Amino acid sequence: MIADKWEEYNKRVNIDGEDPAKVFDEMKIKRYCCRRMLISHVDLIDDIINYGRK
């Protein structure tokens, strides 16, 4: 339900340097379980893609 929010959250917090709590409030993500999913996410796809089928 929140996967579509990752790119905006990541850009605003990690690139633009905004406060995560403010970003969550503006994106209307109120529940702590949803906030946890975005805060604790580790983006590994770029690392994993190197180990594709040969």
C-alpha positions, -999 to 999 in steps of 0.1 A, spaced: 0 0 0 30 23 4 54 11 -22 44 39 -45 55 64 -19 91 52 -17 106 73 -45 91 106 -33 101 99 3 136 89 -6 142 119 -28 128 144 -3 146 130 28 179 117 14 185 141 -15 167 173 -5 174 168 32 139 174 45 127 162 80 113 127 77 84 134 101 74 165 81 75 145 48 53 117 63 28 143 75 27 160 41 23 126 23 -5 117 48 13 87 61 0 86 97 3 50 109 35 41 126 36 7 109 37 24 74 63 49 86 84 20 98 84 3 64 98 34 47 123 43 75 138 8 77 138 0 39 172 -9 24 173 -4 -13 193 -34 -26 180 -38 -61 211 -22 -77 233 -47 -59 211 -77 -66 207 -71 -103 244 -78 -108 238 -114 -98 212 -122 -125 210 -153 -145 240 -163 -166 
